[in-house]
Amino acid sequence: MPLANKFYRAHKFRGKAKRHDPCAVVRDVQNTIIACGCLRQLTDSQLLAGVAVAPDWRGRGVARLLLKNMAEKYNDSTYTFPYRHLVPFYSSLGYVEVPPEGQPSAIVDRFHTYEKQGRDIVVMHYRPDAGS
């Protein structure tokens, strides 16, 4: 966790790894963390959060590698809140856009909190049979 949080701080990302949440990282050949993501454990669901790739590594498939490696921890209660322009990317990994209404309360509450901060995000639910 400390290394993931150091990565987030170094690149000025909003993410923060919490002690009991599973996190994954991708490292370069120098063993430097170049991407990170966490699964936030909530009462009745889990939230894929803090997905970030170092700027110099974007557009090279690093996020796809990270998220495919994390997929073994996903289940039918896994959600994420990608920025709207990333919906096609997350759709290709098995997520489908869903309305906030009708989702678990912890998901709905967090989504509305982030939305009020001005983030252009959507709610997506993991459904492995939906990915390509």
Phi and psi in radians as a Rosetta constraint file:
Dihedral C 1 N 2 CA 2 C 2 CIRCULARHARMONIC -1.025 0.35
Dihedral N 2 CA 2 C 2 N 3 CIRCULARHARMONIC -0.648 0.35
Dihedral C 2 N 3 CA 3 C 3 CIRCULARHARMONIC -1.218 0.35
Dihedral N 3 CA 3 C 3 N 4 CIRCULARHARMONIC -0.663 0.35
Dihedral C 3 N 4 CA 4 C 4 CIRCULARHARMONIC -1.101 0.35
Dihedral N 4 CA 4 C 4 N 5 CIRCULARHARMONIC -0.775 0.35
Dihedral C 4 N 5 CA 5 C 5 CIRCULARHARMONIC -1.172 0.35
Dihedral N 5 CA 5 C 5 N 6 CIRCULARHARMONIC -0.594 0.35
Dihedral C 5 N 6 CA 6 C 6 CIRCULARHARMONIC -1.103 0.35
Dihedral N 6 CA 6 C 6 N 7 CIRCULARHARMONIC -0.725 0.35
Dihedral C 6 N 7 CA 7 C 7 CIRCULARHARMONIC -1.046 0.35
Dihedral N 7 CA 7 C 7 N 8 CIRCULARHARMONIC -0.844 0.35
Dihedral C 7 N 8 CA 8 C 8 CIRCULARHARMONIC -1.020 0.35
Dihedral N 8 CA 8 C 8 N 9 CIRCULARHARMONIC -0.804 0.35
Dihedral C 8 N 9 CA 9 C 9 CIRCULARHARMONIC -1.125 0.35
Dihedral N 9 CA 9 C 9 N 10 CIRCULARHARMONIC -0.767 0.35
Dihedral C 9 N 10 CA 10 C 10 CIRCULARHARMONIC -1.054 0.35
Dihedral N 10 CA 10 C 10 N 11 CIRCULARHARMONIC -0.558 0.35
Dihedral C 10 N 11 CA 11 C 11 CIRCULARHARMONIC -1.847 0.35
Dihedral N 11 CA 11 C 11 N 12 CIRCULARHARMONIC 0.158 0.35
Dihedral C 11 N 12 CA 12 C 12 CIRCULARHARMONIC 1.004 0.35
Dihedral N 12 CA 12 C 12 N 13 CIRCULARHARMONIC 0.697 0.35
Dihedral C 12 N 13 CA 13 C 13 CIRCULARHARMONIC -1.560 0.35
Dihedral N 13 CA 13 C 13 N 14 CIRCULARHARMONIC 2.659 0.35
Dihedral C 13 N 14 CA 14 C 14 CIRCULARHARMONIC -1.278 0.35
Dihedral N 14 CA 14 C 14 N 15 CIRCULARHARMONIC -0.360 0.35
Dihedral C 14 N 15 CA 15 C 15 CIRCULARHARMONIC -1.051 0.35
Dihedral N 15 CA 15 C 15 N 16 CIRCULARHARMONIC 2.716 0.35
Dihedral C 15 N 16 CA 16 C 16 CIRCULARHARMONIC -2.643 0.35
Dihedral N 16 CA 16 C 16 N 17 CIRCULARHARMONIC 2.198 0.35
Dihedral C 16 N 17 CA 17 C 17 CIRCULARHARMONIC -1.412 0.35
Dihedral N 17 CA 17 C 17 N 18 CIRCULARHARMONIC 2.336 0.35
Dihedral C 17 N 18 CA 18 C 18 CIRCULARHARMONIC -1.842 0.35
Dihedral N 18 CA 18 C 18 N 19 CIRCULARHARMONIC 2.639 0.35
Dihedral C 18 N 19 CA 19 C 19 CIRCULARHARMONIC -0.918 0.35
Dihedral N 19 CA 19 C 19 N 20 CIRCULARHARMONIC -0.737 0.35
Dihedral C 19 N 20 CA 20 C 20 CIRCULARHARMONIC -1.692 0.35
Dihedral N 20 CA 20 C 20 N 21 CIRCULARHARMONIC 0.056 0.35
Dihedral C 20 N 21 CA 21 C 21 CIRCULARHARMONIC -1.644 0.35
Dihedral N 21 CA 21 C 21 N 22 CIRCULARHARMONIC 2.293 0.35
Dihedral C 21 N 22 CA 22 C 22 CIRCULARHARMONIC -1.113 0.35
Dihedral N 22 CA 22 C 22 N 23 CIRCULARHARMONIC 2.315 0.35
Dihedral C 22 N 23 CA 23 C 23 CIRCULARHARMONIC -2.203 0.35
Dihedral N 23 CA 23 C 23 N 24 CIRCULARHARMONIC 2.720 0.35
Dihedral C 23 N 24 CA 24 C 24 CIRCULARHARMONIC -2.349 0.35
Dihedral N 24 CA 24 C 24 N 25 CIRCULARHARMONIC 2.630 0.35
Dihedral C 24 N 25 CA 25 C 25 CIRCULARHARMONIC -2.326 0.35
Dihedral N 25 CA 25 C 25 N 26 CIRCULARHARMONIC 2.778 0.35
Dihedral C 25 N 26 CA 26 C 26 CIRCULARHARMONIC -2.075 0.35
Dihedral N 26 CA 26 C 26 N 27 CIRCULARHARMONIC 2.355 0.35
Dihedral C 26 N 27 CA 27 C 27 CIRCULARHARMONIC -2.026 0.35
Dihedral N 27 CA 27 C 27 N 28 CIRCULARHARMONIC 2.655 0.35
Dihedral C 27 N 28 CA 28 C 28 CIRCULARHARMONIC -1.509 0.35
Dihedral N 28 CA 28 C 28 N 29 CIRCULARHARMONIC -3.057 0.35
Dihedral C 28 N 29 CA 29 C 29 CIRCULARHARMONIC -1.159 0.35
Dihedral N 29 CA 29 C 29 N 30 CIRCULARHARMONIC -0.348 0.35
Dihedral C 29 N 30 CA 30 C 30 CIRCULARHARMONIC -1.533 0.35
Dihedral N 30 CA 30 C 30 N 31 CIRCULARHARMONIC 0.105 0.35
Dihedral C 30 N 31 CA 31 C 31 CIRCULARHARMONIC 1.262 0.35
Dihedral N 31 CA 31 C 31 N 32 CIRCULARHARMONIC 0.334 0.35
Dihedral C 31 N 32 CA 32 C 32 CIRCULARHARMONIC -1.520 0.35
Dihedral N 32 CA 32 C 32 N 33 CIRCULARHARMONIC 2.367 0.35
Dihedral C 32 N 33 CA 33 C 33 CIRCULARHARMONIC -1.196 0.35
Dihedral N 33 CA 33 C 33 N 34 CIRCULARHARMONIC 2.209 0.35
Dihedral C 33 N 34 CA 34 C 34 CIRCULARHARMONIC -2.045 0.35
Dihedral N 34 CA 34 C 34 N 35 CIRCULARHARMONIC -0.132 0.35
Dihedral C 34 N 35 CA 35 C 35 CIRCULARHARMONIC -2.764 0.35
Dihedral N 35 CA 35 C 35 N 36 CIRCULARHARMONIC 2.672 0.35
Dihedral C 35 N 36 CA 36 C 36 CIRCULARHARMONIC -2.649 0.35
Dihedral N 36 CA 36 C 36 N 37 CIRCULARHARMONIC 2.629 0.35
Dihedral C 36 N 37 CA 37 C 37 CIRCULARHARMONIC -2.746 0.35
Dihedral N 37 CA 37 C 37 N 38 CIRCULARHARMONIC 2.664 0.35
Dihedral C 37 N 38 CA 38 C 38 CIRCULARHARMONIC -2.339 0.35
Dihedral N 38 CA 38 C 38 N 39 CIRCULARHARMONIC 2.699 0.35
Dihedral C 38 N 39 CA 39 C 39 CIRCULARHARMONIC -1.913 0.35
Dihedral N 39 CA 39 C 39 N 40 CIRCULARHARMONIC 1.850 0.35
Dihedral C 39 N 40 CA 40 C 40 CIRCULARHARMONIC -1.356 0.35
Dihedral N 40 CA 40 C 40 N 41 CIRCULARHARMONIC 2.077 0.35
Dihedral C 40 N 41 CA 41 C 41 CIRCULARHARMONIC -1.431 0.35
Dihedral N 41 CA 41 C 41 N 42 CIRCULARHARMONIC 2.086 0.35
Dihedral C 41 N 42 CA 42 C 42 CIRCULARHARMONIC -1.961 0.35
Dihedral N 42 CA 42 C 42 N 43 CIRCULARHARMONIC 3.053 0.35
Dihedral C 42 N 43 CA 43 C 43 CIRCULARHARMONIC -0.971 0.35
Dihedral N 43 CA 43 C 43 N 44 CIRCULARHARMONIC -0.900 0.35
Dihedral C 43 N 44 CA 44 C 44 CIRCULARHARMONIC -2.133 0.35
Dihedral N 44 CA 44 C 44 N 45 CIRCULARHARMONIC 0.311 0.35
Dihedral C 44 N 45 CA 45 C 45 CIRCULARHARMONIC -2.938 0.35
Dihedral N 45 CA 45 C 45 N 46 CIRCULARHARMONIC 3.132 0.35
Dihedral C 45 N 46 CA 46 C 46 CIRCULARHARMONIC -2.377 0.35
Dihedral N 46 CA 46 C 46 N 47 CIRCULARHARMONIC 2.592 0.35
Dihedral C 46 N 47 CA 47 C 47 CIRCULARHARMONIC -2.101 0.35
Dihedral N 47 CA 47 C 47 N 48 CIRCULARHARMONIC 2.091 0.35
Dihedral C 47 N 48 CA 48 C 48 CIRCULARHARMONIC -1.249 0.35
Dihedral N 48 CA 48 C 48 N 49 CIRCULARHARMONIC 2.064 0.35
Dihedral C 48 N 49 CA 49 C 49 CIRCULARHARMONIC -2.486 0.35
Dihedral N 49 CA 49 C 49 N 50 CIRCULARHARMONIC 2.891 0.35
Dihedral C 49 N 50 CA 50 C 50 CIRCULARHARMONIC 1.146 0.35
Dihedral N 50 CA 50 C 50 N 51 CIRCULARHARMONIC 0.451 0.35
Dihedral C 50 N 51 CA 51 C 51 CIRCULARHARMONIC -1.305 0.35
Dihedral N 51 CA 51 C 51 N 52 CIRCULARHARMONIC 2.068 0.35
Dihedral C 51 N 52 CA 52 C 52 CIRCULARHARMONIC -2.563 0.35
Dihedral N 52 CA 52 C 52 N 53 CIRCULARHARMONIC 2.491 0.35
Dihedral C 52 N 53 CA 53 C 53 CIRCULARHARMONIC -2.182 0.35
Dihedral N 53 CA 53 C 53 N 54 CIRCULARHARMONIC 2.353 0.35
Dihedral C 53 N 54 CA 54 C 54 CIRCULARHARMONIC -0.982 0.35
Dihedral N 54 CA 54 C 54 N 55 CIRCULARHARMONIC 2.419 0.35
Dihedral C 54 N 55 CA 55 C 55 CIRCULARHARMONIC -0.873 0.35
Dihedral N 55 CA 55 C 55 N 56 CIRCULARHARMONIC -0.712 0.35
Dihedral C 55 N 56 CA 56 C 56 CIRCULARHARMONIC -1.192 0.35
Dihedral N 56 CA 56 C 56 N 57 CIRCULARHARMONIC -0.225 0.35
Dihedral C 56 N 57 CA 57 C 57 CIRCULARHARMONIC -1.885 0.35
Dihedral N 57 CA 57 C 57 N 58 CIRCULARHARMONIC -0.016 0.35
Dihedral C 57 N 58 CA 58 C 58 CIRCULARHARMONIC -1.200 0.35
Dihedral N 58 CA 58 C 58 N 59 CIRCULARHARMONIC 2.596 0.35
Dihedral C 58 N 59 CA 59 C 59 CIRCULARHARMONIC 1.379 0.35
Dihedral N 59 CA 59 C 59 N 60 CIRCULARHARMONIC 0.209 0.35
Dihedral C 59 N 60 CA 60 C 60 CIRCULARHARMONIC -2.017 0.35
Dihedral N 60 CA 60 C 60 N 61 CIRCULARHARMONIC 0.173 0.35
Dihedral C 60 N 61 CA 61 C 61 CIRCULARHARMONIC 1.508 0.35
Dihedral N 61 CA 61 C 61 N 62 CIRCULARHARMONIC 0.151 0.35
Dihedral C 61 N 62 CA 62 C 62 CIRCULARHARMONIC -1.176 0.35
Dihedral N 62 CA 62 C 62 N 63 CIRCULARHARMONIC -0.759 0.35
Dihedral C 62 N 63 CA 63 C 63 CIRCULARHARMONIC -1.109 0.35
Dihedral N 63 CA 63 C 63 N 64 CIRCULARHARMONIC -0.713 0.35
Dihedral C 63 N 64 CA 64 C 64 CIRCULARHARMONIC -1.071 0.35
Dihedral N 64 CA 64 C 64 N 65 CIRCULARHARMONIC -0.783 0.35
Dihedral C 64 N 65 CA 65 C 65 CIRCULARHARMONIC -1.046 0.35
Dihedral N 65 CA 65 C 65 N 66 CIRCULARHARMONIC -0.834 0.35
Dihedral C 65 N 66 CA 66 C 66 CIRCULARHARMONIC -1.003 0.35
Dihedral N 66 CA 66 C 66 N 67 CIRCULARHARMONIC -0.886 0.35
Dihedral C 66 N 67 CA 67 C 67 CIRCULARHARMONIC -1.251 0.35
Dihedral N 67 CA 67 C 67 N 68 CIRCULARHARMONIC -0.572 0.35
Dihedral C 67 N 68 CA 68 C 68 CIRCULARHARMONIC -1.175 0.35
Dihedral N 68 CA 68 C 68 N 69 CIRCULARHARMONIC -0.647 0.35
Dihedral C 68 N 69 CA 69 C 69 CIRCULARHARMONIC -1.206 0.35
Dihedral N 69 CA 69 C 69 N 70 CIRCULARHARMONIC -0.563 0.35
Dihedral C 69 N 70 CA 70 C 70 CIRCULARHARMONIC -1.346 0.35
Dihedral N 70 CA 70 C 70 N 71 CIRCULARHARMONIC -0.315 0.35
Dihedral C 70 N 71 CA 71 C 71 CIRCULARHARMONIC -1.014 0.35
Dihedral N 71 CA 71 C 71 N 72 CIRCULARHARMONIC -0.437 0.35
Dihedral C 71 N 72 CA 72 C 72 CIRCULARHARMONIC -1.124 0.35
Dihedral N 72 CA 72 C 72 N 73 CIRCULARHARMONIC -0.333 0.35
Dihedral C 72 N 73 CA 73 C 73 CIRCULARHARMONIC -1.645 0.35
Dihedral N 73 CA 73 C 73 N 74 CIRCULARHARMONIC -0.150 0.35
Dihedral C 73 N 74 CA 74 C 74 CIRCULARHARMONIC -1.303 0.35
Dihedral N 74 CA 74 C 74 N 75 CIRCULARHARMONIC 2.675 0.35
Dihedral C 74 N 75 CA 75 C 75 CIRCULARHARMONIC -2.570 0.35
Dihedral N 75 CA 75 C 75 N 76 CIRCULARHARMONIC -2.990 0.35
Dihedral C 75 N 76 CA 76 C 76 CIRCULARHARMONIC -1.278 0.35
Dihedral N 76 CA 76 C 76 N 77 CIRCULARHARMONIC 0.037 0.35
Dihedral C 76 N 77 CA 77 C 77 CIRCULARHARMONIC -1.957 0.35
Dihedral N 77 CA 77 C 77 N 78 CIRCULARHARMONIC 0.373 0.35
Dihedral C 77 N 78 CA 78 C 78 CIRCULARHARMONIC -1.667 0.35
Dihedral N 78 CA 78 C 78 N 79 CIRCULARHARMONIC 2.294 0.35
Dihedral C 78 N 79 CA 79 C 79 CIRCULARHARMONIC -2.271 0.35
Dihedral N 79 CA 79 C 79 N 80 CIRCULARHARMONIC 2.886 0.35
Dihedral C 79 N 80 CA 80 C 80 CIRCULARHARMONIC -2.634 0.35
Dihedral N 80 CA 80 C 80 N 81 CIRCULARHARMONIC 2.804 0.35
Dihedral C 80 N 81 CA 81 C 81 CIRCULARHARMONIC -2.131 0.35
Dihedral N 81 CA 81 C 81 N 82 CIRCULARHARMONIC 1.262 0.35
Dihedral C 81 N 82 CA 82 C 82 CIRCULARHARMONIC -1.298 0.35
Dihedral N 82 CA 82 C 82 N 83 CIRCULARHARMONIC 2.734 0.35
Dihedral C 82 N 83 CA 83 C 83 CIRCULARHARMONIC -1.106 0.35
Dihedral N 83 CA 83 C 83 N 84 CIRCULARHARMONIC 2.557 0.35
Dihedral C 83 N 84 CA 84 C 84 CIRCULARHARMONIC -0.887 0.35
Dihedral N 84 CA 84 C 84 N 85 CIRCULARHARMONIC -0.693 0.35
Dihedral C 84 N 85 CA 85 C 85 CIRCULARHARMONIC -1.210 0.35
Dihedral N 85 CA 85 C 85 N 86 CIRCULARHARMONIC -0.192 0.35
Dihedral C 85 N 86 CA 86 C 86 CIRCULARHARMONIC -1.706 0.35
Dihedral N 86 CA 86 C 86 N 87 CIRCULARHARMONIC 0.059 0.35
Dihedral C 86 N 87 CA 87 C 87 CIRCULARHARMONIC -0.979 0.35
Dihedral N 87 CA 87 C 87 N 88 CIRCULARHARMONIC -0.793 0.35
Dihedral C 87 N 88 CA 88 C 88 CIRCULARHARMONIC -1.052 0.35
Dihedral N 88 CA 88 C 88 N 89 CIRCULARHARMONIC -0.669 0.35
Dihedral C 88 N 89 CA 89 C 89 CIRCULARHARMONIC -1.088 0.35
Dihedral N 89 CA 89 C 89 N 90 CIRCULARHARMONIC -0.891 0.35
Dihedral C 89 N 90 CA 90 C 90 CIRCULARHARMONIC -1.161 0.35
Dihedral N 90 CA 90 C 90 N 91 CIRCULARHARMONIC -0.573 0.35
Dihedral C 90 N 91 CA 91 C 91 CIRCULARHARMONIC -1.065 0.35
Dihedral N 91 CA 91 C 91 N 92 CIRCULARHARMONIC -0.660 0.35
Dihedral C 91 N 92 CA 92 C 92 CIRCULARHARMONIC -1.199 0.35
Dihedral N 92 CA 92 C 92 N 93 CIRCULARHARMONIC -0.223 0.35
Dihedral C 92 N 93 CA 93 C 93 CIRCULARHARMONIC -1.840 0.35
Dihedral N 93 CA 93 C 93 N 94 CIRCULARHARMONIC 0.158 0.35
Dihedral C 93 N 94 CA 94 C 94 CIRCULARHARMONIC 1.772 0.35
Dihedral N 94 CA 94 C 94 N 95 CIRCULARHARMONIC 0.180 0.35
Dihedral C 94 N 95 CA 95 C 95 CIRCULARHARMONIC -1.708 0.35
Dihedral N 95 CA 95 C 95 N 96 CIRCULARHARMONIC 2.527 0.35
Dihedral C 95 N 96 CA 96 C 96 CIRCULARHARMONIC -2.155 0.35
Dihedral N 96 CA 96 C 96 N 97 CIRCULARHARMONIC 2.467 0.35
Dihedral C 96 N 97 CA 97 C 97 CIRCULARHARMONIC -1.249 0.35
Dihedral N 97 CA 97 C 97 N 98 CIRCULARHARMONIC 2.344 0.35
Dihedral C 97 N 98 CA 98 C 98 CIRCULARHARMONIC -2.309 0.35
Dihedral N 98 CA 98 C 98 N 99 CIRCULARHARMONIC 2.690 0.35
Dihedral C 98 N 99 CA 99 C 99 CIRCULARHARMONIC -1.243 0.35
Dihedral N 99 CA 99 C 99 N 100 CIRCULARHARMONIC 2.560 0.35
Dihedral C 99 N 100 CA 100 C 100 CIRCULARHARMONIC -1.035 0.35
Dihedral N 100 CA 100 C 100 N 101 CIRCULARHARMONIC -0.673 0.35
Dihedral C 100 N 101 CA 101 C 101 CIRCULARHARMONIC -1.070 0.35
Dihedral N 101 CA 101 C 101 N 102 CIRCULARHARMONIC 2.376 0.35
Dihedral C 101 N 102 CA 102 C 102 CIRCULARHARMONIC 1.574 0.35
Dihedral N 102 CA 102 C 102 N 103 CIRCULARHARMONIC -0.099 0.35
Dihedral C 102 N 103 CA 103 C 103 CIRCULARHARMONIC -1.559 0.35
Dihedral N 103 CA 103 C 103 N 104 CIRCULARHARMONIC 2.922 0.35
Dihedral C 103 N 104 CA 104 C 104 CIRCULARHARMONIC -0.955 0.35
Dihedral N 104 CA 104 C 104 N 105 CIRCULARHARMONIC 2.539 0.35
Dihedral C 104 N 105 CA 105 C 105 CIRCULARHARMONIC -1.029 0.35
Dihedral N 105 CA 105 C 105 N 106 CIRCULARHARMONIC -0.664 0.35
Dihedral C 105 N 106 CA 106 C 106 CIRCULARHARMONIC -1.101 0.35
Dihedral N 106 CA 106 C 106 N 107 CIRCULARHARMONIC -0.612 0.35
Dihedral C 106 N 107 CA 107 C 107 CIRCULARHARMONIC -1.217 0.35
Dihedral N 107 CA 107 C 107 N 108 CIRCULARHARMONIC -0.861 0.35
Dihedral C 107 N 108 CA 108 C 108 CIRCULARHARMONIC -1.041 0.35
Dihedral N 108 CA 108 C 108 N 109 CIRCULARHARMONIC -0.806 0.35
Dihedral C 108 N 109 CA 109 C 109 CIRCULARHARMONIC -1.067 0.35
Dihedral N 109 CA 109 C 109 N 110 CIRCULARHARMONIC -0.823 0.35
Dihedral C 109 N 110 CA 110 C 110 CIRCULARHARMONIC -1.137 0.35
Dihedral N 110 CA 110 C 110 N 111 CIRCULARHARMONIC -0.721 0.35
Dihedral C 110 N 111 CA 111 C 111 CIRCULARHARMONIC -1.017 0.35
Dihedral N 111 CA 111 C 111 N 112 CIRCULARHARMONIC -0.840 0.35
Dihedral C 111 N 112 CA 112 C 112 CIRCULARHARMONIC -1.144 0.35
Dihedral N 112 CA 112 C 112 N 113 CIRCULARHARMONIC -0.603 0.35
Dihedral C 112 N 113 CA 113 C 113 CIRCULARHARMONIC -1.085 0.35
Dihedral N 113 CA 113 C 113 N 114 CIRCULARHARMONIC -0.833 0.35
Dihedral C 113 N 114 CA 114 C 114 CIRCULARHARMONIC -1.168 0.35
Dihedral N 114 CA 114 C 114 N 115 CIRCULARHARMONIC -0.670 0.35
Dihedral C 114 N 115 CA 115 C 115 CIRCULARHARMONIC -1.098 0.35
Dihedral N 115 CA 115 C 115 N 116 CIRCULARHARMONIC -0.696 0.35
Dihedral C 115 N 116 CA 116 C 116 CIRCULARHARMONIC -1.146 0.35
Dihedral N 116 CA 116 C 116 N 117 CIRCULARHARMONIC -0.372 0.35
Dihedral C 116 N 117 CA 117 C 117 CIRCULARHARMONIC -1.378 0.35
Dihedral N 117 CA 117 C 117 N 118 CIRCULARHARMONIC -0.001 0.35
Dihedral C 117 N 118 CA 118 C 118 CIRCULARHARMONIC 1.600 0.35
Dihedral N 118 CA 118 C 118 N 119 CIRCULARHARMONIC 0.182 0.35
Dihedral C 118 N 119 CA 119 C 119 CIRCULARHARMONIC -1.361 0.35
Dihedral N 119 CA 119 C 119 N 120 CIRCULARHARMONIC 2.353 0.35
Dihedral C 119 N 120 CA 120 C 120 CIRCULARHARMONIC -1.567 0.35
Dihedral N 120 CA 120 C 120 N 121 CIRCULARHARMONIC 1.394 0.35
Dihedral C 120 N 121 CA 121 C 121 CIRCULARHARMONIC -2.118 0.35
Dihedral N 121 CA 121 C 121 N 122 CIRCULARHARMONIC 2.884 0.35
Dihedral C 121 N 122 CA 122 C 122 CIRCULARHARMONIC -2.293 0.35
Dihedral N 122 CA 122 C 122 N 123 CIRCULARHARMONIC 2.875 0.35
Dihedral C 122 N 123 CA 123 C 123 CIRCULARHARMONIC -1.667 0.35
Dihedral N 123 CA 123 C 123 N 124 CIRCULARHARMONIC 2.251 0.35
Dihedral C 123 N 124 CA 124 C 124 CIRCULARHARMONIC -2.221 0.35
Dihedral N 124 CA 124 C 124 N 125 CIRCULARHARMONIC 2.458 0.35
Dihedral C 124 N 125 CA 125 C 125 CIRCULARHARMONIC -1.998 0.35
Dihedral N 125 CA 125 C 125 N 126 CIRCULARHARMONIC 2.378 0.35
Dihedral C 125 N 126 CA 126 C 126 CIRCULARHARMONIC -1.313 0.35
Dihedral N 126 CA 126 C 126 N 127 CIRCULARHARMONIC 2.184 0.35
Dihedral C 126 N 127 CA 127 C 127 CIRCULARHARMONIC -2.455 0.35
Dihedral N 127 CA 127 C 127 N 128 CIRCULARHARMONIC 1.683 0.35
Dihedral C 127 N 128 CA 128 C 128 CIRCULARHARMONIC -0.979 0.35
Dihedral N 128 CA 128 C 128 N 129 CIRCULARHARMONIC -0.500 0.35
Dihedral C 128 N 129 CA 129 C 129 CIRCULARHARMONIC -1.299 0.35
Dihedral N 129 CA 129 C 129 N 130 CIRCULARHARMONIC -0.093 0.35
Dihedral C 129 N 130 CA 130 C 130 CIRCULARHARMONIC -1.614 0.35
Dihedral N 130 CA 130 C 130 N 131 CIRCULARHARMONIC -0.314 0.35
Dihedral C 130 N 131 CA 131 C 131 CIRCULARHARMONIC -1.357 0.35
Dihedral N 131 CA 131 C 131 N 132 CIRCULARHARMONIC 2.893 0.35
